[in-house]
Amino acid sequence: MKSNLSSTFKSACKASCLTAIISFAGVLPIAAVASPAVEEAQAMVAKGDLDGALKRLDKYLASSPQDAEARFSRGLILVKLNKTTEAIKTFADLTRDYPQLPEPYNNLAVLYAQQGDYEKARSALEAALATHPSYATAHENLGDIYAALAGAAYNRALSLDQNNQGVRYKLSLISQLNGTPPPPPAVARAAPVAPPAAPVAAPVAAAPASVPVAAAPPPETAAPAPAHAAAAEPAVADTATAPVAAADEAAIDAMLEAWAAAWSSQDVDAYLAYYSPNFKPEQGLTRESWETLRRDRVSKPSQISVKVSSPQVTAVDATHAQVTFAQSYRADKLTDKATKVLDLENTGSGWKILRESVR
C-alpha cells in the first residue's frame, strides 16, 4: 500500500492533497503557510530529532488544539517513532474533527493494514473516497486491500483443499500483484484417477510438473473411476485427513505435551519457542502485539494448569499437519475447557505452531 506517511503534511499528500488543501482553505483552519511551530518541528524531523519535534508540536497544540496541519504532522512523527496506537488515535481524531479531509483516512487505513486489520483499512479508504472521489492514492490502496483480502480467502481455501488447482492459480495471480512468490504446488494423491473429460486449462498447465510424488500402493479396487466422475470430484484426496507417519505423530504428541508443560510452568520463553516464525495470530494482531499479550497472560496468574487430551493428528503435506485436541485450562479462579486446533509445520528443528484456533 502507498502511504502519505512522509515528513511534512504537504509532501505527504503530494499533488492530490495539495488540491484538497486549496479546496478546503476557506473552510478548514489550515493556513496557506505552515505555522512556525510546524516548520520548526519539520526541521527537527529532517535532522533526526523526532522526540524534539514531537515535544514542540505537543507544546504548540496545547494552545492551538484545532490546527489540523500540526495534528497531521504529529501523527506522521508518531508513525516514525513506531507509536502506532497513538498515531491511530491521532488520525482517527482528525477524521472525526475534519471528515472532509481524505488524507487522515488514508493514513489510518495504512496503519490498520500494517496490523493486518484489512476490514478496518477498507472502511477507512472507502470513507476517504466518499469525501474525495478523485483521491488516486486511496483508490490504489483500496485495490491493494482487496487483493490482500482475496489472498487470505484463497489461502484458506487452499489449506482446506491442497489439490484445488483453480484456487492455486488465482492465488499465484494475487502473489504476483503483491510481489510475493506463489505457494508450492500441492503434492498429488498417489491413487490413480482417470483423466478429466475436458483438457486442463493453460494456467494450471503452467504449474511445475517436476514435483516429486510420494509412492503409494494402488487401491484394492481395480476398476478405474469413470471420466465424468473424475471431473465432478477431482482427486478429493482428503489431504486434510491423510494419515501421519508414526514417527511424526509421536513427535507432534511430544511437542504438544511439552508446549502445555511450558505453559503450565509459566516459562514464557519456552512456551513462545513452540510457535513458528511464520505464526499468524488471530484477530488481526501483529506478532509483536500477540507476544506482548501472551507474555502478560501467561506470567500474570499465580498458577496455571494446562492439560491436553485425545489429540488427533492429520497430515496436510510432507511438512505440514494439523492436530485437534481437548484442552483443559485452569488459572487461579478461572477454569475453561475447549477444543483446540493447531496448524503445524516441520521447520527442521521440530514441529512448530503456525496457527491456533478454538472450535
C-alpha positions in Angstrom: 0.0 0.0 0.0 1.1 3.5 -0.7 1.2 5.8 2.3 1.2 9.5 2.9 3.5 9.0 5.9 6.2 11.5 4.9 7.9 14.1 6.9 5.6 17.0 6.1 1.9 17.4 5.6 2.2 18.9 2.1 4.9 16.5 0.8 2.9 13.6 2.3 -0.2 14.5 0.5 1.5 15.1 -2.9 -0.5 16.7 -5.7 -3.9 15.3 -4.8 -3.5 16.5 -1.2 -2.4 20.0 -2.3 -5.6 20.2 -4.4 -7.6 19.2 -1.3 -5.9 21.9 0.8 -6.7 24.5 -1.8 -10.4 23.3 -2.0 -10.9 23.4 1.8 -8.8 26.5 2.5 -11.8 28.7 3.1 -13.5 26.3 5.5 -10.8 24.5 7.4 -8.4 26.1 9.8 -5.4 25.1 7.7 -3.2 28.0 6.9 -1.8 28.6 3.5 1.6 28.8 5.2 2.5 26.4 7.9 2.7 27.7 11.4 6.2 28.4 12.8 5.8 25.5 15.2 5.1 23.1 12.4 8.0 24.4 10.4 10.3 24.0 13.4 9.1 20.5 14.0 9.7 19.6 10.4 13.2 21.0 10.6 13.8 18.8 13.7 12.5 15.8 11.9 14.9 16.5 9.0 17.7 16.4 11.5 16.5 13.2 13.0 15.3 14.7 16.3 11.9 13.0 16.3 11.4 13.3 20.1 12.2 17.0 20.0 9.8 17.6 17.1 7.0 15.7 19.0 7.6 17.9 22.1 7.5 21.1 20.0 4.2 20.1 18.4 2.7 19.0 21.7 3.5 22.3 23.3 2.1 24.2 20.3 -1.1 22.1 20.2 -1.7 22.7 23.9 -2.6 26.3 22.9 -3.8 25.6 19.4 -5.6 22.2 19.5 -7.5 22.7 16.3 -4.5 23.2 14.0 -5.2 20.2 11.6 -1.8 20.5 9.9 0.1 20.4 13.2 -2.0 17.4 14.3 -1.4 15.6 11.0 2.4 16.2 11.3 2.3 14.9 14.8 0.7 11.7 13.5 3.4 11.3 11.0 6.1 11.7 13.7 4.3 9.1 15.9 4.5 6.7 13.0 8.2 7.3 12.6 8.6 6.6 16.4 6.7 3.3 16.0 4.0 4.6 18.4 1.3 3.0 16.3 -1.5 3.2 18.8 -1.0 6.9 19.4 -0.7 7.5 15.6 -4.0 5.7 15.0 -5.7 7.8 17.6 -4.3 11.0 16.1 -5.5 10.2 12.6 -8.9 8.9 13.9 -9.4 12.1 15.8 -8.7 14.1 12.7 -11.2 12.1 10.7 -13.8 12.9 13.4 -13.0 16.6 13.5 -12.3 17.1 9.8 -14.2 14.4 7.9 -13.8 16.3 4.7 -10.1 15.6 4.6 -9.3 12.3 2.9 -5.6 12.1 3.9 -6.1 11.2 7.6 -8.4 8.4 6.5 -5.8 7.1 4.1 -3.0 7.1 6.7 -5.4 5.4 9.2 -6.0 2.7 6.6 -2.3 2.2 6.2 -1.8 1.7 9.9 -4.7 -0.7 10.1 -3.3 -2.7 7.2 0.1 -2.9 8.9 -1.7 -4.6 11.8 -3.4 -7.0 9.4 -6.9 -5.5 10.0 -7.9 -5.2 6.4 -11.6 -4.7 7.1 -10.9 -1.5 9.1 -8.5 -0.4 6.4 -11.1 -0.9 3.7 -13.7 1.1 5.7 -11.2 3.9 6.2 -10.3 4.1 2.5 -13.9 4.0 1.4 -14.6 6.9 3.8 -11.6 8.8 2.2 -13.1 8.2 -1.3 -16.6 9.3 -0.1 -15.1 12.7 0.8 -12.7 12.9 -2.1 -13.6 10.5 -5.0 -10.6 11.6 -7.1 -8.0 10.7 -4.5 -5.9 8.4 -6.6 -3.7 7.1 -3.7 -6.8 5.9 -1.8 -8.1 4.1 -4.9 -4.7 2.3 -5.3 -4.5 1.5 -1.6 -8.1 0.1 -1.7 -7.1 -2.1 -4.6 -4.2 -3.5 -2.5 -6.6 -4.1 0.4 -9.0 -6.1 -1.9 -6.0 -8.1 -3.1 -5.0 -8.9 0.5 -8.5 -9.9 1.4 -8.7 -12.1 -1.7 -5.3 -13.7 -0.9 -6.4 -14.5 2.6 -9.5 -16.2 1.3 -7.7 -18.2 -1.3 -5.0 -19.2 1.2 -7.8 -20.5 3.5 -9.4 -22.4 0.6 -6.1 -23.9 -0.4 -5.4 -25.0 3.2 -8.7 -26.9 3.1 -8.2 -28.4 -0.4 -4.5 -28.6 -1.4 -5.4 -30.2 -4.8 -7.6 -27.3 -6.0 -5.5 -26.1 -8.9 -8.0 -23.3 -9.7 -7.6 -21.7 -6.3 -3.8 -22.2 -6.6 -3.7 -20.4 -9.9 -5.8 -17.5 -8.5 -3.5 -17.3 -5.5 -0.5 -17.2 -7.8 -2.0 -14.1 -9.6 -2.6 -12.4 -6.2 1.0 -13.2 -5.2 2.3 -11.7 -8.4 0.4 -8.5 -7.7 1.9 -8.4 -4.2 5.4 -9.2 -5.4 5.5 -12.5 -3.4 6.1 -16.0 -4.7 3.1 -18.3 -5.1 2.8 -21.3 -2.8 4.5 -24.5 -3.9 2.3 -26.9 -6.0 0.3 -29.4 -4.0 1.6 -33.0 -3.9 -0.8 -35.1 -5.9 -2.6 -38.1 -4.4 -0.9 -41.4 -5.1 -4.2 -43.1 -6.0 -4.6 -43.1 -9.8 -7.5 -41.1 -11.2 -9.0 -41.2 -14.7 -8.1 -38.1 -16.8 -10.7 -35.4 -16.8 -13.1 -35.1 -19.7 -12.1 -31.6 -20.6 -8.5 -30.6 -21.3 -6.6 -28.9 -18.4 -6.7 -25.1 -18.6 -3.5 -23.4 -19.7 -2.8 -21.6 -16.4 -3.0 -24.9 -14.5 -0.7 -26.5 -17.0 1.9 -23.9 -16.2 2.4 -25.4 -12.7 5.7 -27.2 -12.4 5.4 -30.9 -13.4 8.6 -32.0 -11.6 7.2 -32.1 -8.1 8.1 -35.5 -6.6 5.0 -37.6 -5.8 5.2 -39.9 -2.9 4.9 -43.5 -4.0 1.9 -45.5 -2.7 0.4 -48.9 -3.4 -2.6 -48.9 -5.9 -6.1 -49.1 -4.5 -7.6 -52.6 -4.0 -10.4 -51.9 -6.5 -9.0 -52.4 -9.9 -11.8 -50.7 -11.8 -10.9 -47.1 -12.7 -13.3 -44.3 -12.0 -15.4 -43.1 -14.9 -14.1 -39.9 -16.6 -17.2 -37.9 -15.7 -16.9 -38.9 -12.1 -13.3 -37.7 -12.0 -14.3 -34.3 -13.4 -17.1 -34.0 -10.8 -14.9 -35.0 -7.9 -11.3 -34.1 -8.8 -9.0 -36.1 -6.5 -10.9 -35.2 -3.4 -7.9 -36.6 -1.7 -8.7 -35.7 1.8 -5.2 -34.3 2.2 -6.5 -32.8 5.4 -7.3 -36.3 6.7 -4.3 -38.2 5.4 -2.6 -40.4 7.9 0.6 -39.2 9.5 3.8 -41.3 9.8 4.1 -42.9 13.2 7.4 -41.0 13.9 5.8 -37.7 13.0 2.7 -38.4 15.1 4.8 -39.3 18.1 6.9 -36.2 17.6 3.8 -34.0 17.4 2.3 -35.6 20.5 5.5 -35.0 22.4 5.7 -31.4 21.2 2.1 -30.9 22.3 2.8 -32.2 25.8 6.0 -30.0 26.1 4.0 -26.9 24.9 1.4 -27.5 27.6 4.1 -28.1 30.2 5.9 -24.9 29.4 2.6 -23.0 29.6 1.7 -24.7 32.9 5.1 -23.8 34.4 4.7 -20.2 33.1 8.1 -20.5 31.3 7.1 -17.8 28.7 10.2 -18.1 26.6 9.9 -21.9 26.3 6.2 -21.5 25.6 6.7 -19.0 22.8 9.5 -21.1 21.3 6.9 -23.6 20.2 5.5 -21.0 17.7 6.9 -20.8 14.2 8.5 -17.6 12.9 5.6 -17.8 10.4 2.9 -18.0 13.1 -0.1 -15.8 12.2 -2.1 -14.6 15.3 -5.9 -14.4 15.2 -8.0 -11.2 15.2 -5.5 -9.3 13.1 -2.9 -8.9 15.8 0.7 -8.4 14.8 3.2 -11.0 16.0 4.7 -8.4 18.4 1.4 -7.4 19.9 0.4 -11.0 20.2 3.6 -11.9 22.0 3.2 -9.0 24.4 -0.3 -10.1 25.2 0.7 -13.7 25.7 3.6 -12.8 28.0 1.2 -10.9 30.2 -1.4 -13.6 30.2 1.0 -16.5 30.8 3.0 -14.8 33.5 0.3 -12.9 35.4 -1.7 -15.7 37.1 -0.3 -17.1 40.4 -0.5 -20.6 38.9 -1.6 -22.2 35.6 -2.5 -25.8 34.8 -2.9 -26.8 31.1 -3.8 -30.4 30.1 -4.3 -31.8 26.7 -6.1 -35.0 25.8 -7.3 -37.0 22.8 -5.0 -35.5 20.2 -6.0 -36.3 16.6 -3.2 -35.6 14.1 -3.8 -35.3 10.3 -1.4 -34.6 7.5 -1.6 -31.6 5.2 1.5 -32.3 3.2 5.1 -33.6 3.8 5.9 -30.7 6.2 2.5 -29.6 7.5 0.0 -31.2 9.8 -3.0 -30.3 12.0 -3.7 -31.5 15.5 -7.1 -31.3 17.2 -7.4 -32.0 20.9 -9.3 -31.3 24.1 -7.7 -28.6 26.2 -8.4 -28.1 29.9 -7.1 -24.8 31.3 -7.1 -23.6 35.0 -5.6 -20.4 36.3 -6.4 -19.0 39.8 -10.2 -18.9 39.8 -10.7 -19.4 36.1 -11.5 -22.8 34.6 -12.0 -23.4 30.9 -12.4 -26.4 28.6 -12.3 -26.2 24.8 -11.5 -28.0 21.6 -8.2 -26.5 20.3 -6.8 -26.8 16.7 -3.2 -26.2 15.9 -1.8 -25.9 12.4 1.8 -27.1 12.4 4.9 -27.0 10.2 8.1 -29.0 10.5 10.8 -26.4 10.5 13.7 -28.8 10.6 14.2 -28.1 14.3 10.9 -29.8 15.2 7.2 -29.2 14.8 6.1 -25.6 15.4 2.7 -23.9 15.6 1.6 -21.9 12.5 -2.0 -21.1 13.6 -4.0 -21.6 16.7 -7.8 -21.6 16.9 -10.7 -22.8 19.2 -13.7 -24.7 17.9 
